[in-house]
Structures are given as C-alpha cells and as structure tokens.
Amino acid sequence: MLVCATALVLGSAPAFAAGDKKTYEDAKSLAKQTYTGALKSCDPLDGNRKDICVADAKAARVRSEAEAEAAYKGTAKAREAASRDIAEANYKAAKERCDDLKGNAEDVCEKEAKAALTRARADAKANRKSVRARDDATKDKMKADYEVAKQKCDAMSGDAKDACTKQAKAQYPH
C-alpha cells in the first residue's frame, strides 16, 4: 500500500520552471526521503515480494528524480533521457514481477516487459524528434514572416522604413 502511495507521490511531474535549482534540489531530496520510507515498508516482506517492493521503490525514485532533472534542464534531450531512465526502471520492476511466474507465463511476462521497454524507448526518441521538427517549423515560419514584413518595409523610405524594419526584426527574430 505504501509503495502505491509512493509511486503516486513520486510519479507526479514536478511543476517548476526550467533552471529553478532550489525546487530541483527539493524534488531530489523528497525523492530520496520517500524512497527511504518505501524501502522501510519492504523490510517485513521476504523473497520475491520484497524484491518487487524494492524494485517498485527504485522505479518511483528514478521517475521522480528523472522528471525533476528534465524539468530543471528544460530540454528535449533531458526529457528523452528521463523517459529512457524511467522505462529502464519500470522494466526492472516488471521483470521482478515475472519471477513469481513459471514456464510459458513467465516467458510471456518477460516478453511483455521487454516490449513495453522497447515502446517507451521508441516513444522517447519520437517525442524528441517531433519537438525538434516543431522548433524547425517555427523558425521557418518566423523567417518567412520576417521576409514578408521586410518586403512591406521596402515600399517605405527614410525614418518610416527604419522604424518598420526595426519593428519587423523585433517581431520576427531570426
């Protein structure tokens, strides 16, 4: 029960501005504290149940720390790395759950865990590429809009043309 609550607490994405170091450090500290508490809740368990509990606690900590770091850095690359780290931790936890099974059921469980990892990696990569494509498209649009504004300014002369050109550069940075 505590592990589920831990996953909910740690699973929520940090809501802070990129570069907010204090909030980032606070999020990391909270992740560590929550992880320590979750590990203590695993102590009375034994065998694979304990292994699953520990793996879930680690996955929750990884999620919290990775999301905090991605939010702190605020880059597509950091978000992709966070997604990969979270996927790896979830994969390890899923594999622990598979250990309780036997025969074909265990094989299927492991294949499902591996497939989920592969999907998560592919999604992380695709998300980064789509962000990059959107950024490139935005730059292309701004450049085109600037060229139109600049052309309109060319019809003017003197101070009016200078003011128009200055405004176009400010409105459409390129």
N, C-alpha and C positions, 0 to 999 in steps of 0.2 A: 504494500500500500504506500509506504514512504517513497519507494522507488518511483512509483507512478506520479506521486506529487512532485518529486524531484524533477522528473522529466518534464512536467508541465511548467515548473518554475524556470528551469534551465532552457527549455525549448522555446521560450518566447524570445523573439528577436529584440535586441537592445534598441531602444529608441533614443538615439542621441546623434548629434551632428558629427560628421567626419572630422577627425582631428581633436575631439574632446578627450584629452588624455586622462583627466580625473575620472570621468564617467567610465572610460575604458578600464582603468585600473580598478575602480569599484566593481565593475562587472566581473573582472577576473577574480577578485577577492571573494565575491559572492559565490562564484562557481566553485572555488576551492572549498569554501565553508560548506556549501551544500553537498559537494562530493564527499567530504569527510563525514558528514552526517549520514549520507546514504550508505557509505561503507560500514558505518557502525550498525546500521539496520541489517546488514548482511551477516554480521557476526554470529547470530544464533542459528543461521542456516548451515547446512553441510552438503557436501557432494556437489553435483551439478547445479542444484538450486542456488548454492552460494556462488558458483562460477557465473551463473546467469545474472544474479543480483549485482555482482561486481562489474560485469560487462555492461549492464544497463547503466550503472552509476558512471562508469567511464564514458560511455556514449553520451550521456547527458552533460557531463563536464566538457567533453570535446565540443559538443554543439554550442554550449554557452560561450566558451572561450573563442571558438572559431567565428561565431556570429558577432561577438564583440570586436574581435580584431578586424573583421571585414567592414563593420560599421565604422570603426576608428579610421581605417585606411581609406575607405570610401572609393575603392577602385574595382573595376570589373575583374581584374586579376585576383584581388583579395577575396572577392565573393566566390570566384571559381575555386580557389584554394580551400575556402571554408566549406563549400559544398563537397569537395573531394574528401576532406578530413572527416566530415560528418558521415559521409557514405561509408568510409572505411570503418569507422567506429560502429556504425549500425550493422555493418556486415559481420564484424567480430561478435557482436551481441547475438545476431541471428544464428551464427554458427554454433554458439554455446547452446542455444535452444535446440538445435538439431541433434546435439549429443544425447538428448533424452530418448531419441527415436532409434529404431533398429531397422536394418535391412533396407528395402526399397524406400520406405517412408523417410529414412534418414538421407538417402541419396537424393530424393526429390526435394527435401527441405534444403539441402546444401546447394542444389542447382537453383532453387528459387532465390536463395540468399545471394548467390553469385550473380544471377540475372538482375536482381534489384541493385546490386553494386554497379554492374555494367550500365544499367539505365541511368542511375544517378550520375555516374561519370560523364556519360554522353549528354545528359541534360545540362550539366555544369558547363561543359565545353560549348554546347549550342547557345546557352544563355550569354556567355561571354562574346561569342561571335555576333549574336544579334544586337547586343549593346554596341559593339564596335561598328556594325553596319548602320545602326541608327545614328550614331555620332557622325559617321562619314556622310550620311544623307543630310543631316542637319547642316554640316559645314558646306556641302554642295549647294543647298538651298540658300544659305546666307550669302554665299559668293554670287549666286545668280541674282538674288535680290539687290545686292550691292551694285552689280553691274547695271541693272535697270535704273536704280536711283542715280548712279553716276552719269548715265546717259541723259537722264532728265536734267541734271545739273549743267550738262554741256550746252543746253539751249540758253542758259543764262550767261551773264557776264559780270565782271567786277566783284564787288562785295557780296552781291546776292549769290553768285556762283561759288565763292569761297565759303559762305555760310552754308549753302546747300551741300557742298562736298564734305564739309566738316560734320554736318548732321548725318549724312549718309554713312560716313566712316564710324560715327558713334553708334548709329542704329544697327549697322551690319558689320560688326568686327570680323575681320578675315585674316 
